[in-house]
Amino acid sequence: MLRRIPFAGLLLGFALAAPPGVQPVEPLLTAPLQVRFGPGGGAYLELETRIDLACVVVYGESEAFGRIALDQQMGAAAHRNHRIVFGRIEPGRRYFYRLQGSDPAGRLYASRTYSFAAPKARVDPEGAVNLASLAAGARVVAVSSNYGGAANDARWGANAAIDGDPATEWSSDGDGDAAFLTVELGRAVEVAAFGFWTRTMGSSAQVRSFVVEDGAGRIYGPFELGGADRMYLFSVAGARGWRFTFRVQSSSGGNTGAVEVGVFAKP
C-alpha cells in the first residue's frame, strides 16, 4: 500500500536541498588578482587561497562572459595554489573575468568582475625565435620522468615544455632536484641565450636554479630564476651545439618541471 507523504514534508525537503549562497572570494586570497602574460601573448592567473578551493574562471569580451578556464593544477581535489590559463585571446582586446570556487564543504565563492587588456603585440623573448620548440623542429630525446608515467605527448609530458603554449607544462613524477629534460634542435647553432620558465605548485614543484649541459658535456650555469611568472633568459658565450640538457640544480622539491624551455641563437 502506498504511503502518503505530507505536502509540508515535501516543502521541507526542498528547502534543505537548496544550494548555499555565494560568498565573496577576495577575503580568501593571499594577494590581489593579477593577470600575467607569457610568451606568445598567453594570459594566466597564479594565485593562492587561504583555504582549499576548487577554482575556475569565467571570462569573455563582455560581462556576459561565455568562456571558462580551468585550474591547471593536478587532480580534481580542492587545493590552495592555483594556476589558471585563459584560452585564446586576441591582441589589444579587453576581457572581463570572474574567479569562482567551491570548498570541500560545498560552500560557493565568487570574485567581483575584473578586466584586463591583452597585449597589442606578441610577447616573445627579445623578439627571437625559440629553437627549442616543436614548431622550430626540436624534439625531446630524454627526460627524467613524466607525471604518472605519461608519454611525452600526453598531458604533463615532456613535449609540453617545447610546445610554445603557456597553458601546458611538463611535470616530472616527483623528481625534485633530479629532474632533467634533453632537447635536440633541428640544427646546430651558436647559442646567445638559454631560457627557462618553471612550473610551480606554490609550496612545491618550483625550480630555483638550473644548469644546461651540451652534447660534449660542457656545463653552462648555474642560472638563478627570479620566479615562476615568465620565461627568464640567460646570455651565454661560447655555447654551440644541437643537443642540450636542462638540469634542475635546486628547487622546492616534488613534481618539478617547466612550462617552457628555450634556446636562442645568435643572429
C-alpha positions as CSV (number, residue, x, y, z in Angstrom):
1,M,0.0,0.0,0.0
2,L,1.3,3.4,-1.0
3,R,2.0,5.8,1.9
4,R,1.1,9.4,1.6
5,I,3.8,11.9,2.2
6,P,2.6,15.2,3.6
7,F,3.0,18.2,1.2
8,A,4.7,20.1,4.0
9,G,7.3,17.4,4.2
10,L,8.0,17.8,0.5
11,L,8.5,21.6,1.0
12,L,10.8,20.9,3.9
13,G,12.9,18.5,1.8
14,F,13.1,21.1,-1.0
15,A,14.3,23.7,1.4
16,L,17.0,21.5,2.8
17,A,18.2,20.8,-0.7
18,A,18.5,24.4,-1.7
19,P,22.1,25.5,-2.7
20,P,24.1,27.8,-0.4
21,G,24.5,31.5,-1.1
22,V,27.6,32.7,-2.9
23,Q,30.3,34.4,-0.7
24,P,33.0,36.8,-1.9
25,V,36.3,35.1,-2.6
26,E,38.5,38.1,-2.2
27,P,39.0,37.7,1.6
28,L,40.4,34.2,0.9
29,L,43.1,35.4,-1.5
30,T,46.6,36.0,-0.2
31,A,47.2,38.7,-2.8
32,P,45.1,40.7,-5.3
33,L,44.3,39.0,-8.6
34,Q,46.7,39.9,-11.4
35,V,46.6,38.6,-14.9
36,R,50.1,37.8,-16.3
37,F,51.2,37.3,-19.9
38,G,53.7,34.7,-21.2
39,P,55.5,34.1,-24.4
40,G,53.1,34.3,-27.4
41,G,50.8,36.6,-25.5
42,G,49.1,33.9,-23.5
43,A,47.3,35.1,-20.3
44,Y,47.1,33.3,-17.0
45,L,46.4,33.7,-13.3
46,E,48.6,32.3,-10.5
47,L,47.0,32.7,-7.0
48,E,47.0,31.3,-3.5
49,T,43.9,30.9,-1.3
50,R,43.8,30.7,2.5
51,I,41.6,27.6,2.3
52,D,41.3,24.6,-0.1
53,L,39.2,25.5,-3.1
54,A,38.4,24.0,-6.5
55,C,38.5,27.0,-8.8
56,V,37.6,28.1,-12.4
57,V,37.5,31.4,-14.2
58,V,34.7,32.6,-16.4
59,Y,35.7,35.2,-19.0
60,G,34.8,36.9,-22.2
61,E,34.7,40.2,-24.1
62,S,31.7,41.4,-22.1
63,E,30.4,40.8,-18.6
64,A,28.2,38.1,-20.1
65,F,31.5,36.0,-20.2
66,G,30.8,32.9,-22.3
67,R,34.1,31.1,-21.8
68,I,35.6,29.1,-19.0
69,A,39.2,28.5,-17.9
70,L,40.1,25.6,-15.6
71,D,42.7,25.3,-12.9
72,Q,45.8,23.7,-14.4
73,Q,47.0,22.1,-11.1
74,M,46.8,18.4,-10.9
75,G,43.8,16.5,-9.8
76,A,40.2,17.5,-9.1
77,A,40.6,17.9,-5.4
78,A,40.4,21.4,-3.8
79,H,43.8,23.0,-3.0
80,R,45.4,26.3,-2.2
81,N,47.9,27.1,-5.0
82,H,46.2,27.7,-8.4
83,R,47.3,28.3,-11.9
84,I,44.5,29.1,-14.4
85,V,45.3,29.7,-18.1
86,F,43.0,31.6,-20.3
87,G,42.3,30.2,-23.8
88,R,43.0,32.1,-27.0
89,I,42.8,35.8,-26.5
90,E,43.1,38.5,-29.3
91,P,45.8,41.1,-29.1
92,G,44.7,44.5,-28.0
93,R,41.2,43.5,-26.8
94,R,39.7,43.9,-23.3
95,Y,38.4,40.9,-21.5
96,F,36.2,40.6,-18.4
97,Y,36.6,37.7,-15.9
98,R,35.4,36.4,-12.6
99,L,37.1,33.8,-10.3
100,Q,34.7,31.2,-8.9
101,G,35.3,28.3,-6.5
102,S,33.9,25.7,-4.1
103,D,35.4,24.4,-0.8
104,P,35.1,20.8,0.3
105,A,32.0,21.5,2.4
106,G,30.2,22.8,-0.7
107,R,30.3,26.5,0.1
108,L,30.4,28.6,-3.0
109,Y,32.6,31.7,-3.6
110,A,33.0,34.2,-6.4
111,S,35.0,37.4,-7.0
112,R,33.7,40.6,-8.4
113,T,34.2,41.1,-12.1
114,Y,37.6,42.3,-13.2
115,S,39.1,43.1,-16.6
116,F,42.4,43.1,-18.4
117,A,43.7,44.3,-21.8
118,A,45.6,41.8,-23.9
119,P,49.0,43.0,-25.2
120,K,48.8,44.6,-28.6
121,A,51.7,42.5,-29.9
122,R,53.2,39.1,-29.3
123,V,55.3,38.8,-26.2
124,D,58.3,36.8,-27.5
125,P,61.5,37.0,-25.5
126,E,63.6,39.7,-27.2
127,G,61.7,39.1,-30.4
128,A,63.8,36.0,-31.0
129,V,62.8,32.6,-32.3
130,N,62.9,29.8,-29.7
131,L,64.7,27.0,-31.4
132,A,63.9,24.6,-28.6
133,S,60.3,24.3,-29.8
134,L,58.3,21.8,-31.8
135,A,57.5,24.4,-34.3
136,A,61.2,25.0,-35.0
137,G,61.9,21.3,-35.4
138,A,63.1,20.4,-31.9
139,R,62.3,17.2,-30.1
140,V,62.7,15.7,-26.7
141,V,65.2,12.8,-26.7
142,A,65.4,12.2,-22.9
143,V,63.5,13.1,-19.8
144,S,63.9,12.1,-16.1
145,S,60.2,11.2,-15.9
146,N,56.7,12.4,-16.7
147,Y,54.0,12.7,-14.1
148,G,52.0,9.4,-13.8
149,G,54.3,7.7,-16.3
150,A,52.7,9.6,-19.1
151,A,54.1,9.7,-22.7
152,N,55.9,12.7,-23.9
153,D,53.0,13.9,-26.0
154,A,50.4,13.3,-23.2
155,R,49.2,15.8,-20.6
156,W,52.1,16.7,-18.3
157,G,54.5,15.0,-20.8
158,A,57.9,16.5,-21.8
159,N,56.6,17.9,-25.1
160,A,54.6,20.4,-23.1
161,A,57.9,22.2,-22.3
162,I,58.6,22.8,-26.0
163,D,55.2,23.4,-27.5
164,G,55.1,27.2,-27.1
165,D,51.8,27.0,-25.2
166,P,51.8,28.6,-21.7
167,A,48.6,26.6,-20.9
168,T,50.6,23.4,-20.8
169,E,53.6,22.3,-18.8
170,W,55.9,19.3,-18.3
171,S,55.8,17.8,-14.8
172,S,58.2,15.2,-13.6
173,D,56.9,12.4,-11.3
174,G,58.4,13.7,-8.1
175,D,62.0,14.1,-9.3
176,G,62.7,17.3,-7.4
177,D,66.3,18.4,-7.9
178,A,67.0,15.3,-10.1
179,A,64.6,16.4,-12.9
180,F,66.1,16.9,-16.4
181,L,65.0,17.3,-20.0
182,T,67.1,16.8,-23.1
183,V,66.2,18.7,-26.3
184,E,67.6,18.1,-29.7
185,L,67.4,21.1,-32.1
186,G,66.7,20.9,-35.8
187,R,70.3,22.1,-36.5
188,A,73.5,23.0,-34.7
189,V,73.6,26.7,-33.6
190,E,75.8,29.2,-31.8
191,V,73.7,30.0,-28.7
192,A,73.1,33.5,-27.5
193,A,70.9,32.6,-24.5
194,F,69.1,29.8,-22.7
195,G,65.6,30.2,-21.3
196,F,63.6,28.5,-18.6
197,W,60.0,29.0,-17.3
198,T,59.5,26.9,-14.2
199,R,56.2,25.3,-13.3
200,T,55.1,25.7,-9.7
201,M,52.5,24.4,-7.3
202,G,53.1,27.2,-4.8
203,S,54.8,25.4,-1.9
204,S,56.4,22.8,-4.2
205,A,57.5,21.9,-7.7
206,Q,59.2,25.3,-8.4
207,V,62.7,25.3,-9.9
208,R,65.0,27.9,-8.3
209,S,68.1,27.3,-10.4
210,F,69.2,25.1,-13.3
211,V,72.2,24.3,-15.5
212,V,72.5,23.4,-19.2
213,E,74.8,20.6,-20.5
214,D,75.6,20.4,-24.2
215,G,76.3,17.3,-26.2
216,A,80.0,17.4,-25.4
217,G,79.4,17.5,-21.7
218,R,80.2,21.2,-21.2
219,I,78.1,22.8,-18.4
220,Y,76.6,26.3,-18.5
221,G,75.3,28.0,-15.4
222,P,74.0,27.7,-12.8
223,F,71.3,30.1,-13.6
224,E,69.1,31.6,-10.9
225,L,65.4,32.0,-11.7
226,G,63.6,35.1,-10.5
227,G,60.2,33.4,-10.1
228,A,57.6,31.4,-12.0
229,D,55.8,34.2,-13.7
230,R,57.6,34.0,-17.1
231,M,60.5,32.6,-19.1
232,Y,63.8,34.0,-17.8
233,L,66.6,34.4,-20.3
234,F,70.3,33.9,-19.6
235,S,73.0,35.1,-22.0
236,V,75.9,32.7,-22.6
237,A,79.2,32.8,-24.5
238,G,80.9,30.1,-26.5
239,A,78.0,27.7,-26.4
240,R,77.3,25.8,-29.6
241,G,75.6,22.6,-30.5
242,W,72.3,20.9,-31.3
243,R,71.6,18.8,-28.2
244,F,71.1,20.4,-24.7
245,T,70.1,19.0,-21.4
246,F,68.3,21.3,-18.9
247,R,69.0,20.0,-15.4
248,V,67.4,21.2,-12.2
249,Q,70.0,22.3,-9.7
250,S,67.8,23.5,-6.8
251,S,64.1,23.5,-6.3
252,S,61.3,23.4,-3.7
253,G,61.0,19.6,-4.5
254,G,58.2,17.5,-5.7
255,N,56.9,17.4,-9.3
256,T,59.4,19.9,-10.7
257,G,59.2,20.7,-14.4
258,A,58.8,23.5,-16.9
259,V,56.2,25.5,-18.7
260,E,58.8,26.2,-21.5
261,V,62.5,25.9,-22.0
262,G,64.4,27.9,-24.6
263,V,67.4,28.0,-26.8
264,F,68.0,31.3,-28.7
265,A,70.7,31.6,-31.4
266,K,72.9,34.5,-32.2
267,P,71.8,36.4,-35.3
